[in-house]
Amino acid sequence: MTYKYYTLPITAFILILNVCAAYIIFSDQNNLIGDLVGISTTQHSVIYSLFLIAISLIGMALLFDMLEKIKPLLSIKDSDIFPLILITLELSFIIYVQFTGFFVAGNNARAGTLISAFFVLINIDVLVLIFITHCKDSKYKGLITALWVLSFIQRGWISYLFLLILITYVGRRVKNKNNWKIGIVTVLFVLILPYVQNLKNDIRNTGGNELPVSYSESIGQQLKKVIDRVQTVSHVAFILDNEVNLQKLKNSRVSTDFYQENISSVFLNKINLKNDALNTSDLLAKYIATDYDTSWNVNPSLVGWIIIQNDYYLLPVLWVIFLCLVFTMLSKAISNDEYTQNMRWLFWLVFLFPGWIFQFSSVILSLFIYILIHIAIGKFKRFIL
């Protein structure tokens, strides 16, 4: 069955933001922006980066379309018990964070306890994301979403609000609902961005909670931060300019190889059962700043990630294709309607396109856990009936 792609405006918006970022770089004498502010590049690197970014989006779209044609090998039934389990997990996580202060944005400290390890393995954020992107209609969806908003505000992950707006936008498009309400919410969110930034600073204890000279300047700064966060042209240009040195740093065993940024490494790395090798996003941050802070990383973009790993030739590309296949088949096992298909592409834009391969693997792990919980619920029901 052929479905409509309601995520096309979001994809186009990302590409347009990268073009805007390139214009800003050119206007500032080829100085990069975002995490790389103050670092110079060349016009050739920026133009080539834009070309590679466009090619990567086209390649992702072709791969996505091909994988969507594959029929699911497994299909699980919706459970009325799972939302209650998810609500319990959300409440438990909120209470745990409130009493311990762990899992707050900007701080990678963990307690090293079994409870902390449990919440690392059972990624509540991703489980909620899977639920609201794979379950179009549920009487618990509003409550689960509200608890999630409370949780990520509690931890200072304000950027999740942008993702929630995108999910709501796509969901309303699929349901053929008018999106003027989302437009109003988006405008209001932009207007309160300065205060949202202050709230994030307060939660993260980073200071800087005073508004600039004028409110309009503050709005401009926050909108520029949105461009800084979404654009990847700076990152690709920087990686192209420093490709040799980054590969030398990677090959010195400072960072993991591409196949180690996978499902099995997610849990082991977090609870320190493996070595301290950095994943690619941390490696890039370490190279940019010698006084590297482990709470900070830089998305390399999918193109940049492949460039850094290209001493393995096509193997990193094949690895990404494999991850995409696993992700698609697990997602289809949960739901395979028009709503979920559009959400799958949104996952790719949020996790895969920026080069968050480690995080994309975490999503795959959470999909697997999501399915296992549903299977366990089904077996338990048959046992007691």
C-alpha positions as CSV (number, residue, x, y, z in Angstrom):
1,M,0.0,0.0,0.0
2,T,1.3,3.5,-0.9
3,Y,1.0,6.2,1.8
4,K,1.4,9.9,1.6
5,Y,4.5,11.5,3.0
6,Y,3.5,14.3,5.3
7,T,7.0,14.9,6.5
8,L,8.2,16.4,3.2
9,P,7.8,20.0,4.6
10,I,10.0,19.1,7.6
11,T,12.6,17.6,5.3
12,A,12.6,20.7,3.0
13,F,12.8,22.9,6.1
14,I,16.0,21.1,7.3
15,L,17.6,21.5,3.8
16,I,16.6,25.2,3.7
17,L,18.1,25.8,7.2
18,N,21.3,24.3,6.0
19,V,21.3,26.7,3.0
20,C,20.6,29.6,5.4
21,A,23.5,28.4,7.6
22,A,25.8,28.4,4.5
23,Y,24.7,32.0,3.7
24,I,25.5,33.1,7.3
25,I,28.9,31.5,7.0
26,F,29.6,33.3,3.8
27,S,28.4,36.5,5.3
28,D,30.8,36.2,8.2
29,Q,34.0,35.7,6.1
30,N,33.6,31.8,6.1
31,N,33.5,31.5,9.9
32,L,31.5,28.4,11.0
33,I,28.6,28.6,13.3
34,G,27.0,26.6,16.1
35,D,29.4,24.4,18.1
36,L,32.2,25.5,15.7
37,V,31.7,29.2,16.0
38,G,34.9,31.2,15.4
39,I,36.6,28.4,13.3
40,S,37.3,29.3,9.7
41,T,36.7,27.2,6.6
42,T,36.6,27.8,2.8
43,Q,33.7,28.4,0.4
44,H,34.6,25.2,-1.4
45,S,34.2,23.2,1.8
46,V,30.8,24.8,2.5
47,I,29.5,24.3,-1.0
48,Y,30.8,20.7,-1.1
49,S,29.2,20.1,2.3
50,L,25.8,21.3,1.0
51,F,26.1,19.0,-1.9
52,L,26.9,16.0,0.3
53,I,24.0,16.9,2.7
54,A,21.6,17.0,-0.3
55,I,23.0,13.7,-1.6
56,S,22.6,12.1,1.9
57,L,19.0,13.1,2.1
58,I,18.3,11.7,-1.3
59,G,20.1,8.5,-0.4
60,M,18.1,8.2,2.8
61,A,14.8,8.8,1.0
62,L,15.6,6.1,-1.6
63,L,16.6,3.6,1.1
64,F,13.6,4.5,3.2
65,D,11.2,3.9,0.2
66,M,12.9,0.6,-0.6
67,L,12.7,-0.7,3.0
68,E,9.0,0.4,3.3
69,K,8.2,-2.0,0.5
70,I,9.3,-5.0,2.7
71,K,6.5,-6.7,4.4
72,P,6.8,-7.1,8.2
73,L,7.9,-10.4,9.5
74,L,6.2,-10.0,12.9
75,S,3.1,-8.2,14.1
76,I,2.3,-7.6,17.8
77,K,-1.1,-6.8,19.2
78,D,-1.8,-3.6,21.0
79,S,-2.0,-4.0,24.8
80,D,-4.2,-2.0,27.1
81,I,-1.8,-2.9,29.9
82,F,1.3,-1.5,28.3
83,P,0.2,2.2,28.7
84,L,-0.2,1.6,32.4
85,I,3.2,0.1,32.6
86,L,4.6,3.1,30.7
87,I,2.9,5.5,33.1
88,T,4.3,3.7,36.1
89,L,7.8,3.8,34.6
90,E,7.4,7.6,33.9
91,L,6.3,8.3,37.4
92,S,9.1,6.2,38.9
93,F,11.7,8.0,36.7
94,I,10.4,11.4,37.7
95,I,10.6,10.5,41.3
96,Y,14.1,9.0,40.9
97,V,15.4,12.1,39.1
98,Q,13.8,14.4,41.7
99,F,15.5,12.7,44.6
100,T,18.9,11.9,43.0
101,G,19.5,14.7,40.5
102,F,20.8,12.2,38.0
103,F,20.0,12.1,34.3
104,V,19.8,16.0,34.2
105,A,20.9,17.5,30.9
106,G,24.5,18.7,30.8
107,N,25.6,16.1,33.4
108,N,26.5,12.5,32.6
109,A,26.9,11.5,36.2
110,R,25.1,8.3,37.2
111,A,24.7,6.6,40.5
112,G,26.2,3.3,39.4
113,T,23.3,1.5,41.2
114,L,21.0,-1.1,39.8
115,I,18.2,1.4,39.6
116,S,20.3,3.8,37.6
117,A,21.4,0.9,35.3
118,F,17.8,0.0,34.8
119,F,16.8,3.5,33.7
120,V,19.8,3.5,31.3
121,L,18.7,0.2,29.7
122,I,15.0,1.1,29.8
123,N,15.2,4.4,28.1
124,I,12.0,6.1,29.2
125,D,12.3,8.9,26.7
126,V,12.6,6.6,23.7
127,L,9.9,4.2,25.0
128,V,7.5,7.2,25.2
129,L,8.6,8.3,21.7
130,I,7.9,4.9,20.3
131,F,4.5,4.8,21.9
132,I,3.3,8.2,20.7
133,T,4.7,7.6,17.2
134,H,3.4,4.1,16.8
135,C,0.0,4.4,18.6
136,K,-2.2,6.8,16.7
137,D,-5.2,6.6,19.1
138,S,-5.1,5.7,22.8
139,K,-7.0,7.1,25.8
140,Y,-3.7,7.2,27.7
141,K,-1.8,9.1,25.1
142,G,-2.5,12.5,26.5
143,L,-1.4,11.5,30.1
144,I,1.7,9.7,28.9
145,T,2.7,12.8,26.8
146,A,2.0,15.2,29.7
147,L,4.2,13.1,32.1
148,W,6.9,13.0,29.4
149,V,6.8,16.8,29.1
150,L,7.0,17.2,32.9
151,S,10.0,14.7,32.9
152,F,12.1,16.4,30.2
153,I,11.4,19.8,31.6
154,Q,12.5,18.5,35.0
155,R,15.8,17.4,33.4
156,G,16.4,20.4,31.2
157,W,15.8,18.7,27.9
158,I,13.8,21.6,26.5
159,S,14.6,20.7,22.9
160,Y,12.2,17.7,23.2
161,L,9.4,20.3,22.8
162,F,10.5,20.9,19.2
163,L,10.3,17.2,18.5
164,L,6.8,17.0,20.2
165,I,5.6,19.9,18.0
166,L,6.9,18.0,14.9
167,I,5.2,14.8,16.0
168,T,1.9,16.6,16.6
169,Y,2.1,18.4,13.2
170,V,2.7,15.1,11.3
171,G,-0.1,13.3,13.3
172,R,-2.6,16.0,12.5
173,R,-1.6,16.0,8.8
174,V,-2.2,12.2,8.7
175,K,-5.6,12.7,10.3
176,N,-6.4,15.5,7.8
177,K,-6.9,17.9,10.6
178,N,-6.3,21.6,10.3
179,N,-2.8,22.6,11.5
180,W,-3.6,26.2,12.4
181,K,-3.5,25.3,16.1
182,I,0.0,23.9,15.7
183,G,1.0,27.1,13.9
184,I,-0.3,29.1,16.9
185,V,1.6,26.9,19.4
186,T,4.8,27.2,17.3
187,V,4.5,31.0,17.2
188,L,3.9,31.2,20.9
189,F,6.8,28.9,21.6
190,V,9.1,31.1,19.6
191,L,7.9,34.1,21.5
192,I,8.7,32.5,24.9
193,L,12.0,31.1,23.7
194,P,14.1,33.6,25.8
195,Y,12.3,32.5,29.0
196,V,12.6,28.8,27.9
197,Q,16.3,29.4,27.6
198,N,16.4,30.9,31.1
199,L,14.5,27.9,32.5
200,K,16.9,25.5,30.8
201,N,19.9,27.4,32.3
202,D,18.3,27.3,35.8
203,I,17.8,23.5,35.6
204,R,21.3,22.9,34.2
205,N,22.8,25.4,36.7
206,T,24.7,27.0,33.8
207,G,23.9,30.6,34.8
208,G,23.2,33.2,32.2
209,N,19.6,33.6,33.2
210,E,19.3,37.3,32.4
211,L,17.6,38.5,29.3
212,P,19.8,40.5,26.8
213,V,19.4,44.2,26.3
214,S,16.1,43.9,24.4
215,Y,13.5,41.2,24.0
216,S,13.8,41.3,20.2
217,E,17.6,40.7,20.4
218,S,16.8,37.7,22.6
219,I,14.3,36.3,20.1
220,G,17.0,36.7,17.4
221,Q,19.6,34.9,19.5
222,Q,17.2,32.0,20.2
223,L,16.2,31.6,16.5
224,K,19.9,31.6,15.6
225,K,20.4,28.8,18.1
226,V,17.7,26.8,16.3
227,I,19.6,27.2,13.1
228,D,22.8,26.3,14.9
229,R,21.3,23.1,16.3
230,V,19.5,21.9,13.1
231,Q,22.2,22.8,10.5
232,T,24.9,20.3,9.8
233,V,26.8,22.2,7.0
234,S,29.3,23.6,9.6
235,H,30.0,20.2,10.9
236,V,30.5,18.6,7.5
237,A,32.8,21.4,6.4
238,F,34.8,21.2,9.6
239,I,35.2,17.4,9.2
240,L,36.2,17.8,5.5
241,D,38.9,20.3,6.5
242,N,40.2,18.1,9.3
243,E,39.6,14.7,7.9
244,V,43.1,13.4,8.2
245,N,43.7,14.5,11.8
246,L,40.3,13.1,12.9
247,Q,41.0,9.8,11.3
248,K,44.4,9.7,13.1
249,L,42.8,10.4,16.4
250,K,40.2,7.7,15.7
251,N,42.8,5.2,14.7
252,S,44.8,5.8,17.9
253,R,41.9,3.9,19.6
254,V,40.6,7.0,21.3
255,S,37.2,6.3,19.8
256,T,35.1,3.3,18.9
257,D,35.0,1.8,15.5
258,F,31.7,2.1,13.5
259,Y,30.5,-1.4,14.5
260,Q,31.0,-0.6,18.2
261,E,28.4,2.2,18.0
262,N,25.7,-0.5,18.1
263,I,23.0,-2.0,20.2
264,S,25.2,-4.1,22.4
265,S,27.4,-1.1,23.3
266,V,24.7,1.2,24.4
267,F,24.1,-0.5,27.8
268,L,27.7,-1.6,28.4
269,N,29.2,1.8,27.7
270,K,26.8,3.5,30.0
271,I,27.5,1.4,33.0
272,N,31.2,1.3,32.4
273,L,31.6,-2.4,31.6
274,K,33.6,-1.5,28.5
275,N,36.6,0.7,27.9
276,D,36.4,4.5,27.9
277,A,36.6,4.8,24.1
278,L,34.5,7.7,22.8
279,N,31.8,7.4,20.2
280,T,32.1,9.6,17.1
281,S,30.1,12.6,18.4
282,D,32.3,12.7,21.6
283,L,35.4,12.3,19.5
284,L,34.5,15.4,17.4
285,A,33.9,17.4,20.6
286,K,37.3,16.3,22.0
287,Y,39.0,17.4,18.8
288,I,37.3,20.8,18.8
289,A,38.0,21.5,22.5
290,T,41.1,20.2,24.2
291,D,39.5,20.9,27.6
292,Y,36.8,18.3,26.6
293,D,33.8,18.0,28.8
294,T,32.2,14.6,28.8
295,S,28.7,16.2,29.1
296,W,29.2,17.8,25.7
297,N,29.2,16.3,22.3
298,V,28.8,17.4,18.7
299,N,26.6,15.7,16.1
300,P,28.9,14.8,13.1
301,S,26.0,14.5,10.7
302,L,25.5,11.2,8.8
303,V,27.9,12.4,6.1
304,G,30.5,13.5,8.6
305,W,30.2,10.2,10.5
306,I,30.9,8.2,7.3
307,I,33.8,10.4,6.4
308,I,35.5,9.9,9.8
309,Q,34.9,6.1,9.5
310,N,35.9,5.9,5.8
311,D,39.1,4.0,6.5
312,Y,36.7,1.0,6.4
313,Y,35.6,2.0,2.9
314,L,32.0,1.0,2.3
315,L,31.5,-1.0,5.5
316,P,30.2,2.0,7.6
317,V,27.6,2.6,4.8
318,L,26.6,-1.0,4.9
319,W,26.4,-0.9,8.7
320,V,24.0,2.1,8.5
321,I,21.9,0.3,5.9
322,F,21.7,-2.7,8.3
323,L,20.7,-0.5,11.2
324,C,18.0,1.1,9.1
325,L,16.7,-2.4,8.1
326,V,16.5,-3.6,11.7
327,F,14.9,-0.3,12.8
328,T,12.3,-0.6,10.0
329,M,11.4,-4.2,10.6
330,L,11.0,-3.7,14.4
331,S,8.9,-0.6,13.9
332,K,6.7,-2.4,11.4
333,A,6.2,-5.2,13.9
334,I,4.5,-2.6,16.2
335,S,2.6,-0.7,13.6
336,N,2.7,-0.3,9.8
337,D,0.0,2.3,9.0
338,E,0.3,5.7,7.3
339,Y,0.8,7.4,10.7
340,T,3.7,5.2,11.8
341,Q,5.4,5.3,8.3
342,N,5.6,9.1,8.5
343,M,6.9,8.8,12.0
344,R,9.6,6.4,10.9
345,W,11.0,9.0,8.5
346,L,10.8,11.6,11.3
347,F,13.0,9.2,13.4
348,W,15.5,9.1,10.6
349,L,15.6,12.9,10.4
350,V,16.1,13.3,14.1
351,F,18.6,10.6,14.8
352,L,20.1,9.3,11.6
353,F,20.5,12.5,9.5
354,P,22.5,14.3,12.2
355,G,24.8,11.3,12.6
356,W,23.6,10.2,16.1
357,I,24.4,6.5,15.2
358,F,24.9,5.6,18.9
359,Q,21.5,7.1,19.8
360,F,19.9,5.5,16.7
361,S,21.1,2.2,18.0
362,S,19.6,3.0,21.4
363,V,16.3,3.6,19.6
364,I,16.6,0.1,18.0
365,L,17.3,-1.4,21.4
366,S,14.2,0.3,22.9
367,L,12.1,-1.0,20.0
368,F,13.2,-4.5,20.8
369,I,12.4,-3.9,24.5
370,Y,9.0,-2.5,23.5
371,I,8.2,-5.6,21.6
372,L,9.5,-7.9,24.3
373,I,7.2,-6.2,26.9
374,H,4.2,-6.7,24.6
375,I,5.1,-10.4,24.0
376,A,5.5,-10.9,27.8
377,I,2.1,-9.2,28.4
378,G,0.5,-11.5,25.9
379,K,2.0,-14.7,27.4
380,F,1.0,-13.5,30.9
381,K,-2.6,-13.0,29.8
382,R,-2.8,-16.4,28.3
383,F,-1.3,-17.9,31.4
384,I,-3.9,-16.4,33.8
385,L,-6.9,-16.9,31.6
